[in-house]
Amino acid sequence: MSMRTSRISMASFLTAVLVGGLLAAGPASAAPPVGAVSFKGKVTCKNAFPTPNTSVPTRVSLDSGEDDASGRTNNPTDRRATYGPLTLDVPLDSPFSLTVEVTCKAPGKKAQTFERAVPYDNLTEGDEVSLNIK
């Protein structure tokens, strides 16, 4: 009988320790808030792909680590084009790196892409950011 009592006491003790530890640990740190931000701007293939000199930007893709968005460019001429607005969720009030991928295409050639990482900090939900990529 003493063996049974010690097992019950040990089980009660372990339960109390575990519950006490969970209560003392407190809440886990919260992830930064996330909100929608719009990006628009101009892109060019000229610096990334100097030859052939006929490639124009056809698509822009954005990745914030929280969300991604992509869209076709508007009116590509003279190796430049505009894009956006592209809206995606980003970390708010905290630093993050936005990955931008630009797709360039020359007539009769295979499409090529290049990437840029752009650091951001302290964006607010609803911001409209002008972002030009070369």
N, C-alpha and C positions, 0 to 999 in steps of 0.2 A: 504494500500500500504506500509506503514512503516513496517508492519508485514512481508510482502514478502521480503523487502529489508533486514531486519535483519536475515531472514532465509538464504538468499543467502550469506550475509556477514559471518554468522556463518559457513556455509558449506565451503566457501573459506578459512576461518581461520583454520578449522579442517583439511582440505586437506593440507594446507601449513605446519601445525604442524606435521602431519603424514609423509609427504615427507621429511621435514627437519630432523625429527628423524631418518628416515631410512638412509639418507645420512650421518648423524653424527655418526651412529652406526658403520660404517665400516664393513669390511668383517668378517665373522665368523671364529673362529680359525680352522685351517686346521688339519685334522687327520694326524698322522705320515705316511710317505711314506711306501709302502709295496713292497716287492720283493721276488723273489724265492731263497731259501736256501736249500741245500741238507744235510741230516743227515744219518749217517751210524754208525755201531758199533757192540757191542756184548751185548747180553742179557742172563740172567740166571733166572731160576725159583727156584734155590736152597735156597735162603734166604726167599723168599716170601712164598714158599710152601715146607717146609722141608720134609713133608710126603704126599703122597707117594714119595719116593725118586727116582721115575722113570719119573716124569713129566719133559717135555722138552718144551721150548718156540716154539710156532708154528706161531705166528703172532705178529706184532708190529703196533700200531696205534699212530699217532702224531696229536695233535691239537694245533694250535698257536693262536686261537681266530679269525684269519683272514681266515684260510684255514685248511683243514685236509688231511691226507694221511695215507694209511696203506698198508702193504704188508706182505707176508709170510716170515718166516725166512729161512735161508740157512743152510743146513747140521747140523741139531740139533744132537749133540752128547754130552755125559757126562753132561747133563742138561744145556748145553750152546749152543748158536747159534749166527750166525751173521745175520745182516739185512741191507737192504738198498743197494744203496742210495735211500732214500725217499725224494722227493722234494715237498716243499709246500711254499706258500706265508706266510711271517712273517713280523711283524713291523720292519722297518729298523731304525737304529740309535736311538732306544728308548727301554726302558725296557719292557719285557713281560714275561709271564710264559708259557712254553711249557708243555702241558700235554701228558705224554707218558703212553700208556696202553699196557701191555704185556699179551698175552694169552698163558697159559700153559696147556698141556694135557698129562695125564698119560694113558697108554694103558688100555682100558676097563673102564675108568673113565670119568666123565663129565669135559669139559674144564673149567678152572678157569682163572680169570684175576686179575691183580694188576695194580695200577696206581702210577705214580710218577710225581710230578710237578718240572720242572727244570727252574730256572730263567735264562734269557738271556738279554743281553744289547749290543748295538752297533754292531749288525750284518750288513753285507754289502751284497748287491745282488750278487749272485753267490758263496757265501761262501760254503765250504764243511766242516761240523762240525762232529767230531767224538764224539759219545755219547754212553757210556756204561751204562747199567742199571742192577742193582742187586735187 
